[in-house]
């Protein structure tokens, strides 16, 4: 096994870390990350034994170009989600507060790729609104989930702890990002309760 890391892989690692930590400090980091995600590469070396060679073969400038086009497409979805967002009652430690939510369609592949971004967009918008906690909730279903279940992905800005809120529904995570699965009926109750609170 070759344990050396090439300069190209080290540069790739820096970009991946920049996105993973949401610092976005490197030039065109968001475009690079969007291009890498759009490649739909399998990162599990057990499933894709050629992953390291594939990563070494990536050209950062090509990924940035592809990513710039991908970001333009993503912006259309992001704008739609913000236009159609709805209030949602928050669980657990945030009980009694409302965030902004969206429900992704089962076949929304783009929405699935940018769930974290959508959640942060919703949390940022909620922070601007009177009577809302700075929390975004993206509801979606994953392959293999029971038909009556919905996964809720929570994102927060400004220090609210969505990890504790997710624990209240049997999920987990950390202060700024967490998730949990609820029956569809519970999700619908959360939406109805927030609508009633706003009247």
Buried (B, 14 or more C-beta within 10 A) or exposed (E): EEEEEEEBBEBBEEBBEBBEEEEEEBEBBBBBBBBBBBEEEEEEEEEEEEBBEEBEEBEBEEBBBBBBEBBEEBEEBBEEBBEEBBBBBBBBBBEEBBBBBBBBEEEBEBBBBBBBBBBBBBBBBBBEBEEBBBBBBBBBBEEEEEEEBBBBBBBBBEEBBBBBBBBBBEBEBEEBBBBBBBEBEBBBEBBEBBBEEEE
